[in-house]
Amino acid sequence: MTVFILKSALNSIRREAARFLIKETGGILIGYWTKSGNIVVTHASGPGSKAYNGYFSFEIDVVYCQGYLDYIFDTTGGALSYLGEWHTHPLGYGLNLSSTDSLNMHHIAMDKSYKCSAPVVILYRPKGSISKKGELLKIFFHSGEDNKKLLSRVKIIEKIHGYVLPTLP
């Protein structure tokens, strides 16, 4: 499986991560599954103004992220929907899933209200982070009831041919 991420979505992640170089931050991922079983990430939100950004934990502003998702979902007639979440690990865990990350993925996969049985998690390390290493992106997805977390290939793309993406107000 390959996860394709639009450069504009990656740039949203980069901008947000640059605001919190030593604290965790993140947001939700929106896009679609292809008929061949690949994932296309078209949008990445920020955390929202009521998010908690800590040194070793992060909690999104649920109201903000739900509004972001609703707007994209409604604008596209449901063609684009929730895929999962992204966040940074600037001070700990490296770029591997923490036990909290794994539990959250499992919860999302099992909770029918998410309508997302295989949620994607992008872990991102920005250039200039405390690690002093370069930019790195790791993508995991939850395979469902067997609770496996699998690393996926990532390909950054400039645009999707024949498809006009909604812009945010």
RAVENGI-V31047 format. One record per pair of residues at least 24 apart in sequence whose ideal C-beta (glycine too) atoms are under 8 Angstrom apart, sorted by the first residue. I is the first residue (numbers start at 1). GAP is how many residues later the second one is. D is the distance in Angstrom with one decimal. If there is no record, write none. Layout:
i=<I I>
gap=<GAP GAP>
d=<D D>
//
This chain:
i=<1 1 1 1 1 1 1 2 2 2 2 2 2 3 3 3 3 3 3 3 3 3 3 3 4 4 4 4 4 4 4 4 5 5 5 5 5 5 5 6 6 6 6 6 6 6 6 6 6 7 7 7 8 9 9 9 9 10 10 10 12 12 12 12 13 13 13 13 14 14 14 16 16 16 17 17 17 17 18 18 20 20 20 21 21 21 21 21 22 22 22 22 22 23 23 23 23 23 24 24 24 24 24 24 24 24 24 24 25 25 25 25 25 26 26 26 26 26 26 27 27 27 27 27 27 28 28 28 28 28 28 28 28 28 29 29 29 29 29 29 29 30 30 30 30 30 30 30 30 31 31 31 32 32 32 32 39 39 39 39 40 40 41 41 41 42 42 42 43 43 43 43 43 44 44 45 55 55 55 56 56 57 58 58 60 68 71 71 71 72 72 75 76 80 80 81 81 82 82 82 83 83 83 84 84 84 84 84 84 84 85 85 85 85 86 86 86 86 87 87 87 87 88 88 88 88 88 89 89 90 90 90 90 90 91 95 95 95 95 95 96 96 97 97 97 97 102 102 105 105 105 106 106 108 109 109 109 109 110 117 118 118 118 120 121>
gap=<36 37 38 140 149 151 152 36 37 150 151 152 153 35 36 37 38 117 136 138 149 150 151 152 34 35 36 37 150 151 152 153 35 36 117 149 150 151 152 34 35 36 37 150 151 152 153 154 159 149 150 151 157 32 33 34 35 34 127 146 31 32 33 34 31 73 109 111 110 112 121 28 30 31 71 107 109 112 108 110 33 68 70 69 105 107 108 109 33 68 69 107 108 30 31 32 35 67 29 30 31 32 33 34 63 64 65 66 26 28 33 62 63 32 34 59 60 61 62 33 38 41 58 59 60 32 37 40 41 54 55 56 57 58 53 54 55 56 57 91 93 38 39 42 43 50 51 52 53 49 50 52 47 48 49 51 44 81 102 113 117 120 42 79 81 38 118 123 25 29 37 122 125 42 78 24 35 36 37 35 36 43 29 30 25 100 95 97 98 94 96 91 90 85 86 34 35 32 33 34 33 36 37 24 32 35 36 37 38 57 34 35 36 37 35 36 37 38 34 35 36 37 35 36 37 38 41 34 36 35 36 39 40 41 39 28 29 30 41 43 27 42 24 26 43 52 45 47 35 37 44 36 41 34 33 35 36 38 35 27 24 25 26 32 28>
d=<5.8 5.9 7.1 7.5 7.7 5.2 7.2 4.8 7.6 6.7 4.6 7.2 5.7 7.1 4.6 7.9 6.5 6.5 4.8 7.7 4.8 6.9 5.1 7.5 6.4 6.9 4.7 7.0 7.8 5.2 7.8 5.2 7.8 4.3 7.8 6.3 7.5 5.6 7.1 7.5 6.5 5.3 7.8 7.9 5.9 7.6 7.2 7.1 7.6 5.5 6.8 5.5 7.9 5.1 6.1 5.5 4.4 7.4 7.5 5.9 7.3 4.5 7.4 7.1 4.9 5.7 7.1 5.5 8.0 6.4 7.8 7.9 4.7 7.1 5.2 5.7 4.1 7.9 5.9 7.5 5.4 7.0 7.4 6.3 6.7 6.2 5.6 6.9 6.8 5.4 6.4 7.8 5.6 4.5 6.2 5.8 7.8 6.8 6.0 6.2 7.2 7.0 6.3 3.7 5.8 5.4 6.7 6.5 7.3 5.2 6.1 6.6 5.6 5.4 6.6 6.0 5.2 2.9 6.5 6.4 6.5 7.9 6.9 6.0 7.8 6.9 4.8 6.8 6.2 6.4 8.0 7.4 5.5 7.7 7.5 4.4 5.0 6.2 5.8 5.8 6.6 7.7 6.3 5.1 7.8 5.3 6.7 6.3 6.2 5.9 7.8 5.1 6.5 5.8 6.9 7.8 6.3 6.0 7.4 7.5 8.0 6.8 6.3 7.3 7.7 5.7 7.3 5.6 7.8 5.8 7.1 7.6 8.0 5.8 7.8 7.7 8.0 5.4 8.0 6.4 5.4 7.3 5.3 7.7 7.3 7.4 7.6 6.8 7.7 6.0 7.9 3.9 5.9 7.9 7.7 7.1 7.8 6.5 7.1 5.5 6.8 7.0 4.9 7.1 6.8 3.8 3.5 5.5 7.6 7.2 7.2 7.8 5.9 7.6 7.1 3.8 7.5 6.1 7.8 7.8 6.8 7.3 7.3 5.3 6.7 6.9 7.6 5.9 7.0 7.2 7.9 5.0 5.6 7.4 6.2 4.7 8.0 5.8 5.8 4.6 7.5 7.7 6.8 7.3 5.9 5.8 7.9 6.2 7.4 4.1 6.5 6.5 5.5 7.2 4.6 5.9 7.6 8.0 7.5 5.2 5.7 6.1 6.0 7.7 8.0>
//
